Amino acid sequence: MGKGTPSKGKKNKAASHKTCRRCGKHSYHRRKRFCASCGFGRTAKLRQPSWRNRNRPFNGQKSFYRHKAKA
């Protein structure tokens, strides 16, 4: 079997992701050994992209990002 179309049909049998120990989502990649959601396995800090904290315009809020309370 070559590396073309016939071999692509074998890719649906093994799961590439499993449940993450840190965040509990089904985003931990077995081969890469890191979580795509929280970054577990790659970094000690929690993965927090800037687009994740954005407020949506339909809820009446004017601010673009959520402002966290300073301690």
Helices and strands as residue ranges (DSSP letters): H 5-8, G 9-12, E 17-18, E 28-29, E 34-35, G 50-53, G 57-59
